Structures are given as C-alpha cells and as structure tokens.
C-alpha cells in the first residue's frame, strides 16, 4: 500500500510475512519478561540477562544466556539476523 506521503506503507504483519523463514531477530531480555514471549519456559530466577532469537513474525525460536548461541542457531536455520534494542 502507498501512503499519502508517497512512501510505501507496510503493516507489522506485512513485514513479518516478508521475512518469514529468512529473517530472525535477536533481543536481549530479562528473566522477568520471558514468560510473555516464551509461555512454555520454566520459571527463572529474577534478574537474569538472557538472549532470545525470534522469527520475523515473532515466533520464539531460542532462549539462552549466551548471545553467540543465538547467532549460531540463526545460521543453522539459515536466517539473516537483526538486533532489537
């Protein structure tokens, strides 16, 4: 869709579909926030800094305490990675 400004406008869903199976994003998380993104994760001690890998559509792929592991997993899944802050 083209917005009035003449620039293309994509919804969040459109962006997710564009990157499906191709793009993953890496995000630093605190253990207190894990259950919202990883509902099946066990209860974790508070105050831990963790790293998560998600698919372009937000699907959780990996949760780890080692940032490098997220890049290795993305490479295994042939995903290009972007980092979110």
Secondary structure as UniProt FT lines:
FT   TURN            4..5
FT   HELIX           12..19
FT   TURN            20..22
FT   STRAND          23..30
FT   HELIX           31..33
FT   HELIX           34..37
FT   TURN            39..40
FT   TURN            46..47
FT   STRAND          49..55
FT   TURN            56..57
FT   STRAND          60..64
FT   HELIX           67..76
FT   TURN            77..78
FT   STRAND          80..84
//
